[in-house]
Amino acid sequence: MISLVLMVLAGALNAVMDKIAFNFGSSIFKNLNPMFWDVRVSWKNQWRWPLRPYSSWYYFGLYTPRYRENFPYSSTFLVWATDAWHLAKALMLVCIGLAIGFHTPVVNWFVDGLVMVTVFTITFTGFYDNWLSASKK
């Protein structure tokens, strides 16, 4: 049961990601801070402006960010702290991972998987098409 709840949350979070990426202007988020919610500008939160090429010591030579980061690891594993899209994605992945971890077979792997995908898809569609859209008054 907890797996189904987690898949509902994952579907809703995926709907948030798509709504702010493709229909921000008609979403319930349109009046919120665009520097966090609008992907057309919020991606800038990863970088220190003005953009300059940069090499940071804290990647220990394993990775070189393209530009100077806004804060350490803001373009890699802490990117979820920079904007709503990345936060929703991180939470969606956590929900899916936990749903897998908490899952106990009910019928068999195929039927259970089909139920999980169906729950995810129905939730996504309901949120994207209805609950995340701004009212049409």
C-alpha positions as CSV (number, residue, x, y, z in Angstrom):
1,M,0.0,0.0,0.0
2,I,2.8,2.4,0.8
3,S,4.2,1.7,-2.6
4,L,1.0,2.9,-4.3
5,V,1.0,6.1,-2.2
6,L,4.6,6.8,-3.2
7,M,3.8,6.2,-6.9
8,V,0.9,8.7,-6.5
9,L,3.3,11.2,-5.1
10,A,5.8,10.4,-7.9
11,G,3.1,11.0,-10.6
12,A,2.1,14.3,-9.0
13,L,5.8,15.4,-8.9
14,N,6.3,14.5,-12.5
15,A,3.2,16.5,-13.4
16,V,4.7,19.5,-11.5
17,M,7.9,19.1,-13.6
18,D,6.1,19.0,-16.9
19,K,3.7,21.8,-16.0
20,I,6.4,24.3,-15.0
21,A,8.5,23.3,-18.0
22,F,5.8,23.4,-20.7
23,N,2.9,25.4,-19.4
24,F,4.2,27.7,-16.6
25,G,2.0,30.6,-17.7
26,S,-1.2,28.7,-17.3
27,S,-0.2,26.9,-14.1
28,I,-1.1,27.5,-10.5
29,F,2.6,28.4,-10.1
30,K,2.6,31.4,-12.4
31,N,2.3,34.0,-9.6
32,L,5.1,32.4,-7.6
33,N,8.8,33.5,-7.7
34,P,9.8,32.8,-11.3
35,M,13.5,32.6,-10.3
36,F,12.6,29.4,-8.5
37,W,9.5,28.1,-10.5
38,D,9.9,29.2,-14.1
39,V,12.4,26.9,-15.9
40,R,13.1,29.5,-18.5
41,V,15.0,31.5,-15.9
42,S,15.4,29.3,-12.8
43,W,18.2,27.3,-14.5
44,K,20.4,30.4,-13.8
45,N,20.4,29.6,-10.1
46,Q,23.0,27.0,-10.7
47,W,25.6,29.5,-11.8
48,R,27.3,32.6,-10.5
49,W,26.7,35.5,-12.8
50,P,28.3,36.8,-14.9
51,L,29.1,33.5,-16.5
52,R,32.8,32.7,-16.5
53,P,34.6,29.5,-17.1
54,Y,35.7,28.0,-13.8
55,S,37.6,25.0,-12.4
56,S,36.7,24.1,-8.8
57,W,38.9,22.3,-6.4
58,Y,36.1,20.5,-4.7
59,Y,35.5,18.1,-7.6
60,F,39.1,16.8,-7.1
61,G,39.8,16.7,-10.8
62,L,36.9,14.3,-11.6
63,Y,34.6,16.9,-13.1
64,T,35.0,20.5,-14.3
65,P,31.8,22.6,-14.3
66,R,31.4,24.6,-17.4
67,Y,31.0,27.8,-15.5
68,R,31.5,29.1,-11.9
69,E,28.9,27.5,-9.7
70,N,26.5,29.6,-7.5
71,F,27.5,27.4,-4.5
72,P,29.6,24.3,-4.2
73,Y,28.0,21.4,-6.2
74,S,25.1,23.6,-7.4
75,S,25.4,22.1,-10.9
76,T,25.7,18.4,-9.8
77,F,24.3,16.6,-6.7
78,L,22.9,19.7,-5.0
79,V,21.2,21.0,-8.1
80,W,17.9,20.0,-6.5
81,A,18.3,23.1,-4.2
82,T,18.5,25.5,-7.1
83,D,15.0,25.4,-8.6
84,A,11.5,23.8,-8.5
85,W,12.0,21.5,-11.5
86,H,15.1,19.9,-10.1
87,L,13.6,19.6,-6.6
88,A,10.5,17.9,-8.0
89,K,12.6,15.6,-10.0
90,A,14.8,14.6,-7.0
91,L,11.7,14.0,-4.9
92,M,10.0,12.0,-7.7
93,L,13.1,9.7,-8.0
94,V,13.2,9.3,-4.2
95,C,9.5,8.3,-4.2
96,I,10.0,5.8,-7.0
97,G,13.1,4.3,-5.2
98,L,11.2,4.0,-1.9
99,A,8.2,2.5,-3.7
100,I,10.5,-0.2,-5.1
101,G,12.1,-0.7,-1.7
102,F,8.9,-0.9,0.2
103,H,7.1,-3.1,-2.4
104,T,5.9,-6.5,-1.3
105,P,4.4,-8.6,-4.1
106,V,0.6,-8.8,-4.3
107,V,0.0,-10.8,-7.5
108,N,3.2,-11.1,-9.4
109,W,5.9,-8.7,-10.7
110,F,4.1,-8.1,-14.0
111,V,0.7,-7.3,-12.6
112,D,2.1,-5.3,-9.7
113,G,4.2,-3.3,-12.2
114,L,1.3,-2.7,-14.4
115,V,-0.7,-1.4,-11.4
116,M,2.1,0.9,-10.4
117,V,2.5,2.3,-13.9
118,T,-1.2,2.8,-14.2
119,V,-1.4,4.6,-10.8
120,F,1.5,6.8,-11.8
121,T,0.0,7.7,-15.2
122,I,-3.5,8.4,-13.9
123,T,-2.1,10.6,-11.1
124,F,0.2,12.4,-13.6
125,T,-2.7,13.1,-16.0
126,G,-5.1,14.3,-13.2
127,F,-2.5,16.7,-11.8
128,Y,-1.2,18.0,-15.2
129,D,-4.6,18.4,-16.9
130,N,-6.7,19.6,-13.9
131,W,-5.2,20.4,-10.5
132,L,-2.1,22.2,-11.6
133,S,-3.8,24.4,-14.2
134,A,-4.8,27.9,-13.2
135,S,-8.6,28.4,-13.1
136,K,-10.1,29.6,-16.4
137,K,-12.3,32.3,-14.9
